[in-house]
């Protein structure tokens, strides 16, 4: 008489000594030692992780013709702060004061250093490999302001009178 499948090798085999009784595990005699070793292993408690909370959906604000959504700027605590949107166009040769006037004329603001770094990361191909003014003045010298190099990513402060590129941005706060 044939018995059920062995729980170790999954083959049918002849059983001896009445091991084929209901509620008993059927194991080939030559597998008995392996089964005893498995039974001696410590039982691990399986802990299911708590279900992940759904992330709040972030909705990109309306973008006007010619504008480019640059990304989301984060607060220092890592939470979303605002959407950064680059306005169309750029000024190719302007000093620091001219860059602020250009941004205002476009209906926006001059970007901060962090804004420029985000735009370089996400909109790299939309910029020339040149220097761009930020809105930030140097703390060490009133005649200097910060700028971003889109060719290599460096940022430095330099004389406000030199003429480099400028862009304008707008920010949409995330509530």
N, C-alpha and C positions, 0 to 999 in steps of 0.2 A: 504494500500500500504506500502510495506517495504522499508526502506531507506538503505543507505550504512552502513558500519561498523563504529561504534563509535571510535573516535581516542583515547579515554581513555581506554575503556574496551574491544575494538575490537569485539563487538557483534552487530548483526543486530538488529534494533529496529525501532519502529514507530516514525517518526519525526512529530513535530507540528510546526505551525507558519511559514511554508515555509522555514525552515532552510536547506532544501535539494536543494539549488540552486547552479549552477556552480560557482566555485571559493570560496565558503564558506566552512568553516570547519564544519563538522557535528559532533555534540556532544549531547549526551543524556542530557535532562534538569537537571537531578540530578548530572551531572558532571560539570555543568556550573561554579560553584564556584572554583573547582579545576583548570579548564582551566584558569580562570581569575587570580588565584594566580601564575600559571606558567608563564603567560604572563607578570606579574609584576616583575618577576625576572630580575636582571640586565643581559644584554647580555655580554657574555665573548667573547673576540676576540681570535680566535684560531690562534696561531702563529706556523707555521711549523719551526722546527729547520733546520738550514742550513745542506745540505748534508755533511756527514763526508768525509774527504779527505781519499783516499785509502792509507793505510800504505805501505811504500816501502817494497818490499819483501826482506828478508834477506836470502842470499844464503850461505849455509854451505860450507866451502872450502873443497877441496879433503882431505880425511883422509887416511893416509897410514896404512898398515897392523900393527896391534897392538896398534895404536894410539887411543885415546878417545877424542871426542869433549866434552869439559867441559862446554861450554856456551859462552855467549857474555858478555864481560866486558864493563861497561858503563863509560862514562866520567862524570865529576862532574855535567855537565848540563843535564845529563840523556840521552844523545844521545849515540848510539853505538860507541865503540872505537875499540875493536878488538875481534876476536875469540880466545879462549884459548883452546889449544890442549895439552893433557897430552901425553908425549912420552912413549913408552913401558918400562916396568921394573921399578926397584927402587933399591937404595942402602940401605941395612938394617942397617949397622953400620958405620957411617962416621961422622967426625967432620964438622965444618962449611966450612973450606977451601976445604975439600974433597967433600962436597956437590956441591960446585961451579965447581970443576974439573969434577965431575961425570956428571953434566948437560952439560958441554961443550963437554965432550967425547961422549955423546949421540946425539950431534948435536943440542942442544937446550940451554935453559937458566934455571937457578934456578927460581922458582916461587916467586912472591911477596906475602906479607901477604894477599892482596885482592885476588890474584890468588888462594891461598890455601883455603881461605874461600869459593870461588866459587866452587872449586873442592869438598870441603867437602859437600856443599849443593847438588851438582848435581851428583857427582860420589862416594858418601859415601861408597857404597858396594865394590868399587874397591880398597879401602885402608884398611890397618890394623888399629886397634885401638891403634895407637902409635903416637909419636911426629915426625914431619917433619920439616926440615929446610926451612926457606924462604931465599931470597937473601938479605934481609934488615938487615943492622947492626944497633945496638942500638945507638941512638944519645948521650946517657948519658955516655956510657962506650965503649971504643974501643975493649975491650976483650969480648963483648957480641954481640949476634945477635938474631933476632926474629925467633920464631918457632910456629907451629900450632899443637894442639892436636886433632887428628881425633876421639878420643873416646868421648870427651865432648865439643869440639869446642873452647876451650880456646886458647888464644894466649898470649905468654909472651916472654920476652928476657931473655937469660941465657948465661952462659959461652960458648964460641965458641969451646972449647976443648972437650965437651962431645960428645959421639957418639950416634946419633939417625938416623932416616931414611931420605932419600933424593929422590926427583923425578926431572924430567926435563920436561920443557914445551916449546912449540913454540907458537908464536902469529902471527895471520894474521890480518893485519889492515883492517878495514872496511872504505871504501872511500865514 
